[in-house]
Amino acid sequence: MPAARDWEVTIRAVVSHALSQRGCRRGWTVLNHRGHVRLNIAAGAGGGMRRQVLLPIPWQFDQVDQIRSAVVEVFEGFQQGIEPEACVARMAPAEESTETATLRSTPSVGVSAVGDRSRHRSGSARFGSMPCSWPDLVAAYREHKLLSGEIKASTWHRVHRHHMKHVLEAMAAPLPPQNAKELLERLARIWADKPGGRTRQIQMQCTAALLRWGRSERLLGEEWDPQQDLTPYVGRARTPKAITTPLEVEHILALVKAIPDPRWRFAFQLMAAYGLRPEELQHLQIRQGRLWCTYEKVASRGKTKPRVLRLLPCDDWADGWRLEERLLSQSLPPMQPGLGGGYVGHYLMNRPLWKQLRRDYEASGERLVPYSCRHGYAHRAHVICDLPPKVVAAAMGHNVQTHLAAYSRWCGDEVVDHAFERAAQQLMATGLAAPHPVRR
């Protein structure tokens, strides 16, 4: 058997990491079968029976995200009693690279000008003097998202393309939806067995964004105005999700001692000390004697800027690591661009101490992930250093809205009590307030 190519190893590592995050330790693997992906499920992981399922996805490097999503979908369905073959049967083939290629015969559908309120079951409509179809609408929306800088082309390919394909398939049906409500309800049925699921939520958000843009551009009539609250279509999860948690300092230090590879030890130290995203390990450099991160993340709220990396005043335990000095001589582990999270997660999942810590955190209803290093930085910045959100957000490379949305979840009663006590002590020191005990 020929040796696996680097990108094939990457695909397997990314899939393995995604499955491990969902509790699958071993027994699910992917490999090439005549140019397509074959999913192998060992007997011990497949309910006592060995299984092989062919996925409708080409075995190619640029399909890594589609392969990961498909395998996770099959695994989650299997956990709910759905046979892998049944999960695969409802997946659309992914042999062509664009969403319109699989829908070349899609007729012009419910797109209407402001002055044309007629609706036809055949889906024909006109915008001005030019016919307009749903594939045209999606293509124009994609161009808008990319030219405006809201997202990268890779983000469209990895996330939006998949969800837009579902929209096009729904509108190409013999009896297509005739308004926003019907379209969202049709799409919700795809994940009827996953109420509240993240993929279902993203599908509704992407679809609503498409419709709102179409309305703002006068490409869609009033009937395509989606409601603001998408909760009825997203649904509510039957079981609460575990919250990813900040990694405690004592566990950071223990993991540093337990990592045998100096390259990975250095990578982990950088993530823990500066609150880095795993992907940012590939974008570090020294400028004028200071450590910088040049990574620019494009999101709906804008693009991040390069930033100086700073140790927190409370993190004296990181001073002896000499991270800035070592960056010029200490090598980091090789990673494919855009896949830093998968590489870091795969490596950590093979460390015995990380596995034990994951079990300990899960026993407390929490979830340990590579981002827990970043969460820990934010938590220490607020709780120990008492830095304001605007300052911490700038140090971590995102805006205040993103920061508050991500990290306010850890502001529990203990944190609030501590903040009130500290505020009372400061007021007393200035003579502006009398002693006032905090109730617990």
N, C-alpha and C positions, 0 to 999 in steps of 0.2 A: 504494500500500500504506500503511495507517495506521501511524503511529509506534508503536513498541513501548511498552507500559506499563512502569512502573518494576519491577513484580514479574516481568514477563516477562524483562527484562534481568537481573534477579537470578537467575532460574532458569537462564538460559544461562551466566551467570558461574559459578554453583555447579557446573554440569555440566562446564564447561570446566576448572575447577580440579581437580575429581575425576579427570578423564581425564588431565590433565597430570601428576598425581602418579603415574600408572601408565604414563607414557612416551608418551602420545598427545599430540602437539604441535598437530595441526590436522586438519581433514577430517571431524570428527564434530560435528554440530550438531543441536539440537532446535528444533521450532517447533510452532505450533498448527495442527491439521488437524481442522476441524469439531468442536472441543471436546475433542479428544484429542491426545496427544503423538505427533508424527511424528519419527522419527530419520532424519536424512539422513547418508549416508556417501559422501564424495567418492570418485571413482575411484582417486585416488592413495593414499587411506587404506583402500580396500576391495578390495585385491588386483587392481586394474586394472578394476574394474567398479563403476559408481555404483549405490548401493542406497538404497531408502527402505523403512523398516519402521514400521508403526503399533503403538505400545505401548498396552496395555490400561490406561492411566492417564489420568484427566481432566487437561486443561490448566488447572490451577488453582494459585494461589499456595500453598495449604496442602498441595499434593502435591509440593513441591519435593524433599523427602527421598526420596520414593518414585521420583520421576523420576530423580534422581541414582543411586540404587541400581540401578534397572533398566538405565540406560545403561551403568553400570560392569559390570554382570553380562553384558550383551551384548558389551561390548568384551573382557572377559576371556575369554569363551567363544570369540570370534572369534580371539583370539590363540592359542587351543588348537585351532583348526581347526573349530570349531562354527559353522555358518551362523547369521547373526543371526535369520533366521526361525525356526530351530529353538529358539534361546534364548527368543524371545518366546512360542513356542507353549506352553512349560511354565510361563509366568507366569499366575497367576490374575488374572481381571479385578478392577480396583480401582474400580468405579463407585460402590459404596456406601461410606460413611464408617466403618462399624463392622465388626468381625470377625464378629459374629453375623448381620449383615444378609445376607451371602452364604451363610449356612448356616441359614436359617430352618427348613429341613426336617430338620435334624440330629436324629436320635433320641436319647433318653436312652441313654448309653453307659457303659462299664465303671466307673462310680462306685459304690462300695459302702460301707455302714456297717461298723463293726468286727464287728457280729454277723451280717452277711450276707456270706458267703464265696462265694456262688454267682456264676458267671460265665456270661453268655449271649452267644451270637454275635449276637443281635439288639441287644445292648448295653443292655437295660433293667436298671434297678437302682433301689433306693429308699434314701433316707437318712431314718431315722425313719419318719414317715408321709407325707413329701413326696417326690415324684419329683425326681431330680437328673440333670442332663445336663452334658456337657462345656462347652457354651456358658455354662451357669449357673456352673460351676466357674471358668471363665476370667473371667467378669464379677465374681465374688466376689473373685478373686485381684487383679484390677485395682483394685477398691475398696480392698482391704487395702493395696496398694502406695502408692496415692495418699493415703489417710487417715493412714497411718503416716509419711508424709513421706519415704519411701525414694527416690521418684522424683517428677519433675514430670509433669503431664499431657502436656506436649509430648514428654517422653522416652518415655512409653508410646506415644504416637501415632507417634513417629519410629522407635522400635526394637522395643519389645515387641509392639505390635499385629501387625506383620508376621510375627513368629515364632509368636505364638499362633494366627494364621490357619492356619499349616501344621499345628499340632497338631490344630485342629478339623477340618481336611480329612482328616487321617490317621484320626481317630476316627469320621468320617462315612463311611468307605469300606465297601463291602459286607462285607468281612472285616476289621474293625478290630483293631488290636493288643490283646492281652489282658494285657499287663503292661508295666512300664517298659522292660525290655530290648527287647521287640518294637517299642515306640513309638520309642525312640531309634534303633534300626536302620532303621525305616521313614523317619524324618526324615533320617538320614545319606544315604539314597539320592538325596535331592533334590540334594545337592552331591557326588555320587559322584566327579565329575571334579575336585573341588577339595579334596583331603585336606589338612587342616591350615589351611584358609582361615579368615579371621577371621569371616566371616558364618556359616559352619558351626559354628564354636566358640561364637558367641553363641547360635545356635539351640539347641545342646545345653545350654548354661548356663541359658538362659531356661526350657527345658522341664524340666530337673531341678529348678530352683527352684520351678516350678509344682507339680510332683509332691511335693516335700518339704513345701510349704505345705499341699497337700491332705491329706497324711498327718498332719501336725501338727494339723490341724483335724478329723481323723476323717472326712473326706469321701472318702477313698480307702482301699482295703484294702492289706494288706501286699505284695501282688504289684506295687504301684506304687511301691515304694521304689527310687529310682535308686541305682546304685552311686556311690561317692564319686569314683572315677577315671573321668573321661569321655573319656580319651585314645583308647580303642578306637573311639569314635563320632566324635570330632573328626578323627582320622587325623593323619598326619604329612606336612608339606609336602615336596614333592619337591625344591624348591630353597630354600636359606636366604633369609630376608628381609633386605633392607638395613636397618641400624639408623639411625634418625634421630639426627643428631649435633649436638653443641653448636656454635653459630656462633662462630668465633674473633674476637677483638677487632679484629684488623687488617681482617677482612672487614666487621665492623660499621661501622668508620670509613669504609671505602671505599664501602659502600653508601649511607651518609648523604650523602656527597659526590655520589653518582651519581643520587640521587632528585631529579627536577626539581620536582615539586609540593610546595610547602611544607607542605600539610596532611598528605600521606602521609609526608613526611620527618619531621614531628613525631610522627606515629603510630609510625613505625619506631623513632625515638629512645626513645619511652616504652617500647615493648616490649623493646628491647635493654637499657635501663638498669635497668628494674624487673622484668624477667622476666615480663611480663604475658602472659596468654592474649589472643589477638586480640579475643575477645568482651569483654574487660574494658576495652577502650578506650572503650566506651560507658557506663562506670560509674565515672568519675573525678570527684572533687570536692575542693575545699580545705576543710579543717576546722581551725580554730584555727591557721592558718598552715602546716599540713602536708597533704601529698597523700595522699588516701585512695582505696581501691578499694572500692566498695560492692557489687560483684558477689557473689551467693550461688549457688554451684553445688551442686545437690542430686545426691547419688550414694548408692550402697548403703551406704557407710561414714558417711553423715551429710551435713549441710549446712555449707558453709564460712561463715565469718563475715567481715564487713567488716574491712579491715586497713589499717594505715598502710604506705605504700610507702617503702622505704629503698634508697638507693644503697649498693652494696657498698664497703667501705673501700678496696678495690684499684682501684675504677673512677674514678680521678681524671680520666680522659678525658671523663667525662660531666658533670663539675662546670660546665664552661663552657656547657653547653646550657641552663641555667636553666629546667629543665622545670616546676618548681612555679610559678615566676613567670609563665611563658608560658601556662600552662593557662587563665588568666583572659582572655587576649586572643587566643591563637592557636587558630584553628578546626581541627577534625579532619574527615576525610572523612566524608560521610554514609554510614550503613550501616543495613540492616534489623536489628532486634533478633533475636538468635539466629543470625545469619548472618555474624558478624564474621570467622570463619575463612575463609569463602568469598570475602569481599570482599578481605581482605588477601592471600590466596593468588593471587587473580586479578590483582591489581595487580602483585605482585612477579613473577609469571610473564611479564609484559610488559616487564620491565626487563632489558636486555642483560647487565648485570653479574650479576644473579641467575641468569640462564640459564647463564652461563659457570661460576659457582661451583657450581651444581647438577651440571654435567658433571664438574667437578674432584672434587667430593665423591663422586659416583657411581663415578668411576674408582678411588677408594680403598675401595670397598665400603660407602660411607656414603650417607645420604640427607639432603638439605637441605630443610627445610619451614619454614613460618612459626614453628612451635613451637621451632625451633632457637634463636631468641632466648631463649626461656624456659629451654631446656636449657643454654645458655651461662651464664646467670645462676646456675643451680644448680651447674654445674661449677666456676665461679670461686669461688663461696661455699665449696665444700668444699676444692678443691685449693690455691687461693691464700690464701684468708682463713682456712682451717682452722676453719670454723664447724661446730658439731655438727648432725646431721640434724634434731633437734627444733627448733632455732632457724631453720634454713633453711626447713623445712616451714611454720612459722608465717609467715615473711616472704613465702612464695609462695602462701599461701592454700590449703593442703591438710593432711591429717594425716600423721603420720610413716609409717604403713603405705603409704599411696599414694606418698609421697616415695621411700621405699626401693625399692618395686617398680619405680618409673619410672626412677630415676637410679643405682641400684647397677650397672647394666649397663656404665657407663663407668669402673668401678673396675678398671682394668687393672693389669698388672705395674708400669708406670712410676709410677702413682699410689700403689700399695702401697709400692714402694721409697722414694718420696719421703716418705711418711708415717712409715716406719720410721726413715729417716735423721733426720727432724726430731725424732722422739721420743727417739732416741739423743742428739742434741745437747742437748735440754732436760734429760735426765737427767744428762749430763756437767756441764752448767752448775750443777746443784744438788749435784754431788758424790755422786750416788746410784748411778752406774754408771761402769765403766771403758770406754774406747774399744772399740768392737766394729764392725768394718766390715760393711756390708751386702753379702751375696753377690748377684751379678747373673748 
